[in-house]
Amino acid sequence: MNPQTPLPPRAEEALEVLRSPVENAGGELPRERALSVVASEFGEESAEALLSVLHSRGYIYYVDEAVRIT
């Protein structure tokens, strides 16, 4: 298994902001809710970019428009 690509500090912070709500929701969160959670800390435009970074580097994935953390 390949190790995950390291994240920039801000993306690491976004992952930590997202972790608890995802875990509390049973392991997945609707994408719009995940976006809202991240936007509450970083702003809406930044939230889109941060979710994109997390997804492209393999820290989150989508299942039927729900976000899961790897």
Secondary structure by P-SEA (a helix, b strand, c coil): ccccccccaaaaaaaaaaaaaaaaacccccaaaaaaaaaacccaaaaaaaaaaaaaaccccccccbbbcc
